[in-house]
Each structure stands twice: as C-alpha cells, then as structure tokens.
Amino acid sequence: MSQENVNALKRALNAAPEDAESFLPLLDEDIEWDLTGLEGARVGLVPDSLRGRAAVRDFFRTWADTFEEWAYEAEEVIDAGASVFVCLHQRASGAAGLRE
C-alpha cells in the first residue's frame, strides 16, 4: 500500500464518525477486523473477529448505538505492503459511565 493510500485511510477514519458510509469502500471486501482486544470479546459478548465490509458496518452500527457517547482514535496506521493495520483506541460512556 502506498503512503498515499495510507493517508487516504487516515482521512477516512477521521471523517467516519460523521460519514461512516464513505469509509466502507476503502475496506477490502474480505476484510478481517480483529476484536480480540475488546473486553466484550474476552467475555464472549462480541465476536473475536469480523469478516467482510457488511459485517464491519453492521457491528459498528450496533456497537456505537450501545453507548451514550462513543469515539475512537487511530493510534497507528501501519503500511504492510498489500494490507494496512490500524490500531484503534476507543472511548465510550453510557449508563454505567466512562469505559476505555
């Protein structure tokens, strides 16, 4: 992946909270999204991973709607040749208060 494509992904991640649908076409149709770092994955409330654009879209619509406030920050975007890895840090609050 070129630096231009990495920059395009960073811009899409920044825009996604207001326009998530414009972010999805940047994802490979067979994307695998690793969720093993989420607390919910550790206790079986969410899957360990998602495969495909539709699964990512559906999961994040449901996930974000669970919280009163939800935000994320892309801490790292790593060029891995034909792929790119993104490390996201999420912050959310709901009825039980702030969670990270």
C-alpha positions, -999 to +999 in steps of 0.1 A: +000+000+000+014+034-009+018+063+015-010+080-005-033+051+003-023+052+040-031+089+041-065+083+024-073+057+051-063+082+078-086+108+063-115+083+061-110+073+097-112+109+107-143+115+087-161+083+096-179+095+128-199+119+106-199+098+074-193+061+081-206+050+047-178+068+028-153+049+049-165+014+040-155+014+003-118+017+014-121-016+031-113-048+012-144-068+005-128-097+026-115-075+054-108-093+087-113-070+117-097-083+149-118-076+180-098-097+205-086-067+224-122-056+233-135-065+268-166-079+252-146-103+231-128-116+262-161-125+278-180-137+247-203-107+242-188-098+208-171-120+182-133-124+181-132-110+146-154-098+117-150-107+081-163-086+052-175-050+048-211-057+057-201-074+090-179-044+099-207-019+091-234-039+110-212-045+140-201-008+144-237+005+139-248-018+168-217-012+189-218+026+187-256+027+194-250+008+226-233+039+242-244+074+250-211+087+236-186+067+216-154+079+199-121+064+187-087+075+177-064+058+152-032+054+172-013+037+145-018+031+108+008+007+095+017+001+059+020-036+055+026-039+017-007-051+002-025-046+036-028-020+063-031-025+100-048+001+122-047+002+160-077+020+174-083+033+209-120+036+218-136+057+244-173+053+253-197+063+280-232+051+288-254+044+317-225+029+337-201+058+330-169+061+311-152+030+297-120+025+278 
